[in-house]
Amino acid sequence: MRTTTVIIGAGHAGLAMSRCLAERSIDHVVLERGEIANSWRTERWDSLRLLTPNWQSRLPGFGYEGEDPDGFRTMPETVDFIVCYARSIAAPVRAHTNVMSVRPRDDGYLVVTDRGDWNCRTVVLAAGACETARLLLNSKSGRFPNGVANSSGQVGRNLTDSVGFTVSGHVPALEGLPRHNADGVRGCVRAQAVSDDAIRDEIASTFRESGRIACPHTAVALRVLRELPAQERADREWVVVATAHPAKFDTVVEPIIGGTIAVPDTLAALLDQPAHAELIDARLDVLVTALKRGSQGRSR
Ligand SMILES: Cc1cc2nc3c(=O)[nH]c(=O)nc-3n(C[C@H](O)[C@H](O)[C@H](O)COP(=O)(O)OP(=O)(O)OC[C@H]3O[C@@H](n4cnc5c(N)ncnc54)[C@H](O)[C@@H]3O)c2cc1C
């Protein structure tokens, strides 16, 4: 199959680009591994609302026309908004088409997908921050041994997938979501869910066995480690990273260990700061003035 431009991803960025190309009569397709607005359908949770107000959540040529410009969209509303946008611009989306790699050729690129390959002159990567990096890294060739656009070797090094369900943590709403990109990378990663009860039990067991107090996040990793097959545990060194101090979760952890957690000096100093709240207009200059007022108050 051949076209001028292949856009990878039917989220905000890919659809906005589709509209811009259509305006210039540039022939293109939008390849999407799931449905339009896939990230919002599969990598968010029901109670989430946008943190950007309606008036600000817009796409090229498509703004908010409702009666609540200062409201915040729910997830179904966000999906609807993006789907309506795709419809209004008649975006040429090919859904359920997973792009595996992008290979440079003399006259453009070969885009390899699980539904056939595309030849094109230009490619727009709009697959989200992590997936875009992954595609670049997957696109290795003799000319680009580290992957396309990665002569620095830095592509993908500093990314965190904020809702990646490959992380060993327990987010019930993310359980059982479909797996994407069966390109081998997932095969190197394993996910395990830890229930709230198991987390509580782990905090208690760790305290009993070692006197160490784990925060709930650390307890997730400790429980995963505890549940590894004995041989796998013994075969290599394991590192559990404690990402938070248990004093942050005193109301959860203290009843479990039956004692109080000593607050570290730095956290104690923060907690000693006077608390202050005031309502301000959602404008940068108002925020700056309020912050300056606050810091002057403290230095006095
Ligand atoms: C929890 C959360 C809350 C957020 N809240 C807000 C908010 O309130 N306001 C705001 O402005 N922004 C918010 N964002 C940020 C917003 O989601 C992103 O900025 C936006 O989605 C980026 O759009 P995008 O098109 O670049 O990527 P995405 O929306 O992620 O779209 C990428 C698309 O590419 C597809 N894709 C990926 N890999 C492939 C592949 N190999 N082959 C084919 N298709 C592929 C995906 O399925 C997806 O549909 C939030 C993000 C998160 C995680």
The ligand as a Gaussian input file, in Angstrom:
#p B3LYP/6-31G(d) Opt

LIG

0 1
 C       -3.998000      10.333000      33.461000
 C       -3.823000      11.398000      32.420000
 C       -4.599000      12.551000      32.491000
 C       -4.445000      13.558000      31.530000
 N       -5.223000      14.676000      31.614000
 C       -5.095000      15.646000      30.686000
 C       -5.897000      16.835000      30.714000
 O       -6.694000      17.019000      31.614000
 N       -5.750000      17.746000      29.745000
 C       -4.826000      17.586000      28.735000
 O       -4.722000      18.451000      27.862000
 N       -4.036000      16.486000      28.680000
 C       -4.151000      15.530000      29.622000
 N       -3.346000      14.429000      29.578000
 C       -2.321000      14.359000      28.533000
 C       -2.938000      13.863000      27.246000
 O       -3.471000      12.577000      27.435000
 C       -1.840000      13.785000      26.206000
 O       -1.138000      14.989000      26.146000
 C       -2.452000      13.521000      24.862000
 O       -3.231000      12.358000      24.887000
 C       -1.339000      13.374000      23.871000
 O       -1.938000      13.130000      22.641000
 P       -1.185000      12.257000      21.587000
 O       -2.026000      12.248000      20.368000
 O        0.233000      12.736000      21.469000
 O       -1.071000      10.802000      22.256000
 P       -2.231000       9.779000      22.609000
 O       -3.497000      10.444000      22.985000
 O       -1.637000       8.837000      23.601000
 O       -2.485000       9.032000      21.233000
 C       -1.543000       8.150000      20.713000
 C       -2.295000       7.139000      19.882000
 O       -1.343000       6.344000      19.203000
 C       -1.783000       5.009000      19.226000
 N       -0.614000       4.140000      19.084000
 C        0.411000       3.968000      19.972000
 N        1.306000       3.085000      19.499000
 C        0.849000       2.693000      18.300000
 C        1.337000       1.783000      17.313000
 N        2.479000       1.123000      17.493000
 N        0.610000       1.608000      16.192000
 C       -0.560000       2.290000      15.994000
 N       -1.068000       3.166000      16.895000
 C       -0.363000       3.367000      18.020000
 C       -2.452000       4.853000      20.583000
 O       -3.370000       3.770000      20.610000
 C       -3.142000       6.196000      20.714000
 O       -4.468000       6.197000      20.214000
 C       -3.486000      13.409000      30.511000
 C       -2.701000      12.250000      30.433000
 C       -2.867000      11.246000      31.387000
 C       -2.010000      10.010000      31.303000

